[in-house]
Amino acid sequence: MDDKETLRVGVAVRRLRRSLGLTLAVVAERSGLSVPFLSQVENERARPSARSLQRVADALNTTVGELYDAADCTRTVDVVRAEPEGEGLGVRPLLRGHHQLHAMEFTGEQDTGREFQHRNDELMYVADGAAEVEAEGRAYRLERGDTLCLSGGVRHRWRAALPGTRILVVAVADHIEAIEETRH
């Protein structure tokens, strides 16, 4: 593993720390490391020793291996192949690993009957067939090629309206804290 790969673990540390709702001060207290050092690690300006990285992993209730796995996703190129014809009925993840996006393909007659509310924005694209969506008490019918974008926090439910419907759902992953840009 080269220095650049080692440094990328800082991104994974920051993501995990934030997803757990922890401050740098809390992680510093748990690990016995200083806040400035942890900040430098997270911002990839310092390379932690194996012992320091172990202390950070312990403070975050994870392993060094998990941190390196999460670090690997910051620079991956991954192909997820289509399923053979006839095997694609149901739900299929379009991404593997830990990413800033969450993407799924739903094929066939999907009707979970449950309401969803996600932390971050979500996009629904109807590749084939049609879907009926209820969002914030309003009904929408989506046909092939239609896209629906839902802001984070919008309550919604959906179902496939025709056999053979294929829907792609892409969302900002829940572990990401999307910050709305303020305009002056």
C-alpha positions in Angstrom: 0.0 0.0 0.0 1.5 3.4 -1.0 1.3 6.7 0.9 -1.6 8.0 -1.1 -3.7 4.9 -0.3 -2.7 5.2 3.4 -3.7 8.9 3.4 -7.2 8.2 1.9 -8.2 6.5 5.1 -8.7 10.0 6.5 -11.8 10.4 4.3 -13.2 7.1 5.6 -12.5 8.2 9.2 -14.3 11.5 8.7 -17.3 9.8 6.9 -17.7 7.2 9.7 -17.3 9.7 12.5 -19.9 12.0 11.0 -22.3 9.1 10.3 -22.0 8.2 14.0 -22.8 11.8 15.0 -19.4 12.1 16.8 -17.3 15.3 17.1 -13.5 15.3 16.7 -13.3 16.0 20.5 -15.2 12.8 21.3 -13.1 10.7 19.1 -10.0 12.4 20.5 -11.1 11.6 24.0 -11.9 8.0 23.2 -8.7 7.4 21.3 -6.3 9.4 23.4 -5.2 11.3 20.3 -5.3 15.1 19.9 -8.1 17.0 18.0 -5.5 18.7 15.7 -3.9 15.4 14.8 -7.3 13.8 14.1 -8.3 16.8 12.0 -5.0 16.5 10.0 -5.7 12.8 9.5 -9.3 13.4 8.3 -8.0 16.1 5.9 -5.3 13.9 4.6 -2.5 16.1 5.8 -1.1 13.6 8.3 -0.5 9.8 8.0 -1.4 7.9 11.2 0.8 5.2 12.4 -0.6 1.7 12.6 -1.0 2.1 16.4 -2.8 5.5 16.0 -5.1 4.1 13.3 -6.0 1.2 15.6 -6.8 3.7 18.3 -9.1 5.6 15.9 -10.8 2.5 14.8 -11.4 1.4 18.4 -12.9 4.9 19.1 -15.2 4.5 16.2 -16.2 0.9 17.1 -14.8 -0.5 13.9 -11.6 -2.2 12.6 -8.6 -0.9 10.7 -9.6 -3.3 7.9 -13.1 -1.7 7.7 -11.5 1.7 7.5 -9.3 0.6 4.7 -12.2 -1.0 2.9 -14.2 2.3 3.2 -11.1 4.2 2.0 -10.9 2.1 -1.1 -14.4 3.2 -2.2 -13.1 6.8 -2.4 -11.3 5.9 -5.6 -13.0 2.9 -7.2 -14.2 2.1 -10.7 -16.7 -0.7 -10.4 -18.9 -2.4 -13.0 -22.1 -4.1 -12.0 -23.2 -6.3 -14.9 -26.8 -6.8 -15.9 -28.5 -9.9 -14.9 -29.2 -12.6 -17.6 -32.5 -12.2 -19.4 -35.3 -13.5 -17.2 -33.4 -13.4 -14.0 -33.9 -9.7 -13.3 -37.2 -9.8 -11.4 -37.1 -8.1 -8.1 -34.6 -5.8 -6.6 -31.0 -5.4 -7.7 -28.4 -3.1 -6.3 -26.6 -1.0 -8.9 -23.6 -0.2 -6.7 -21.5 -2.4 -4.5 -19.6 -1.2 -1.5 -19.8 2.0 0.4 -20.5 5.0 -1.8 -22.0 8.5 -1.6 -24.9 7.3 -3.7 -27.4 4.5 -3.2 -28.8 3.0 -6.5 -31.3 0.2 -7.0 -33.2 -1.3 -9.9 -36.7 -2.6 -9.2 -38.2 -4.9 -11.8 -41.7 -6.4 -12.0 -44.7 -5.8 -9.9 -43.3 -3.9 -6.9 -45.8 -2.8 -4.2 -44.3 -2.7 -0.8 -47.3 -0.8 0.6 -44.9 1.1 3.0 -44.1 4.7 3.2 -40.6 5.9 2.8 -38.8 9.1 4.0 -35.1 9.5 3.2 -32.7 11.9 4.7 -31.3 13.0 1.4 -32.5 13.7 -2.2 -33.8 10.8 -4.3 -34.4 10.4 -8.1 -36.8 7.8 -9.5 -36.6 7.0 -13.3 -39.0 4.7 -15.1 -37.0 2.8 -17.6 -40.0 0.6 -18.7 -43.6 0.4 -17.8 -45.3 2.8 -15.4 -45.4 3.7 -11.7 -47.8 5.3 -9.4 -46.2 7.5 -6.7 -47.8 9.3 -3.8 -45.6 12.0 -2.3 -46.7 14.4 0.4 -50.4 13.4 -0.2 -50.3 14.0 -3.9 -50.5 11.3 -6.6 -48.3 11.1 -9.7 -48.3 8.6 -12.5 -45.0 8.1 -14.2 -44.6 6.6 -17.6 -41.6 5.2 -19.4 -38.8 7.8 -19.5 -40.4 10.0 -16.7 -38.3 11.1 -13.8 -39.4 12.2 -10.3 -37.1 14.0 -7.9 -37.9 14.0 -4.2 -36.1 16.3 -1.8 -34.8 14.8 1.4 -37.5 14.4 4.0 -40.4 14.0 1.6 -42.7 11.2 2.6 -43.6 8.9 -0.3 -44.7 5.5 -1.4 -44.8 3.9 -4.9 -45.8 0.9 -6.8 -45.3 -0.5 -10.3 -48.5 0.1 -12.3 -47.8 -2.4 -15.2 -46.2 -5.8 -15.4 -42.6 -5.6 -16.6 -42.1 -2.2 -15.1 -38.4 -1.3 -14.4 -37.6 1.6 -12.1 -34.2 3.0 -11.2 -33.9 4.7 -7.9 -30.8 6.8 -7.1 -30.4 8.6 -3.9 -27.7 10.4 -1.9 -26.7 7.8 0.7 -28.1 8.2 4.2 -24.6 8.3 5.7 -23.9 11.5 3.8 -24.9 14.8 5.4 -26.0 16.8 2.4 -25.7 20.5 3.1 -28.0 22.9 1.3 -26.1 25.7 -0.4 -27.1 29.1 1.0 -27.5 31.8 -1.6 -26.9 35.5 -0.7 
